[in-house]
């Protein structure tokens, strides 16, 4: 099963990855990192196909995709 891991402390909540996900599985968390930014979390990881579009779109390379 594919899933992502986000480097929470480096995520700036730009949300570019949320628009890149073809299934809309990414959203901003309710929590904050130490910089005061929300970070990305994955809903329904069982629906992730591991396409890596979120990681490709991320300008700060904070997303790792695992298959």
PEMOJO-V291501 format. One record per residue. N is the residue number from 1. RES is the residue in one small letter. SS is DSSP state (a for helix, b for strand, c for the rest). PHI is phi in whole degrees, 0 to 359 (* if undefined). NEAR is the number of other ideal C-beta (glycine too) atoms within 12 Angstrom. Layout:
n:N res:RES ss:SS phi:PHI near:NEAR
n:N res:RES ss:SS phi:PHI near:NEAR
//
This chain:
n:1 res:x ss:c phi:* near:14
n:2 res:x ss:c phi:284 near:24
n:3 res:x ss:b phi:199 near:25
n:4 res:x ss:b phi:243 near:37
n:5 res:x ss:b phi:233 near:21
n:6 res:x ss:b phi:247 near:35
n:7 res:x ss:c phi:283 near:19
n:8 res:x ss:c phi:305 near:24
n:9 res:x ss:c phi:289 near:16
n:10 res:x ss:c phi:260 near:22
n:11 res:x ss:c phi:287 near:35
n:12 res:x ss:c phi:255 near:25
n:13 res:x ss:c phi:61 near:29
n:14 res:x ss:c phi:286 near:23
n:15 res:x ss:c phi:68 near:23
n:16 res:x ss:a phi:296 near:23
n:17 res:x ss:a phi:292 near:37
n:18 res:x ss:a phi:295 near:30
n:19 res:x ss:a phi:279 near:18
n:20 res:x ss:a phi:280 near:25
n:21 res:x ss:c phi:290 near:34
n:22 res:x ss:c phi:292 near:18
n:23 res:x ss:c phi:250 near:22
n:24 res:x ss:c phi:63 near:18
n:25 res:x ss:c phi:272 near:29
n:26 res:x ss:b phi:252 near:38
n:27 res:x ss:b phi:207 near:22
n:28 res:x ss:b phi:283 near:23
n:29 res:x ss:b phi:286 near:20
n:30 res:x ss:b phi:277 near:9
n:31 res:x ss:b phi:268 near:17
n:32 res:x ss:b phi:240 near:16
n:33 res:x ss:c phi:270 near:21
n:34 res:x ss:c phi:292 near:11
n:35 res:x ss:c phi:276 near:15
n:36 res:x ss:c phi:87 near:12
n:37 res:x ss:c phi:259 near:22
n:38 res:x ss:b phi:292 near:22
n:39 res:x ss:b phi:229 near:34
n:40 res:x ss:b phi:279 near:38
n:41 res:x ss:b phi:230 near:27
n:42 res:x ss:b phi:252 near:32
n:43 res:x ss:c phi:268 near:19
n:44 res:x ss:c phi:50 near:18
n:45 res:x ss:a phi:301 near:22
n:46 res:x ss:a phi:293 near:13
n:47 res:x ss:a phi:266 near:19
n:48 res:x ss:c phi:290 near:28
n:49 res:x ss:c phi:259 near:20
n:50 res:x ss:c phi:73 near:24
n:51 res:x ss:c phi:289 near:21
n:52 res:x ss:c phi:71 near:23
n:53 res:x ss:a phi:297 near:25
n:54 res:x ss:a phi:296 near:39
n:55 res:x ss:a phi:293 near:31
n:56 res:x ss:a phi:294 near:15
n:57 res:x ss:a phi:285 near:24
n:58 res:x ss:c phi:292 near:31
n:59 res:x ss:c phi:287 near:18
n:60 res:x ss:c phi:250 near:22
n:61 res:x ss:c phi:46 near:19
n:62 res:x ss:c phi:262 near:28
n:63 res:x ss:b phi:248 near:37
n:64 res:x ss:b phi:248 near:21
n:65 res:x ss:b phi:251 near:30
n:66 res:x ss:b phi:240 near:16
n:67 res:x ss:c phi:251 near:14
//
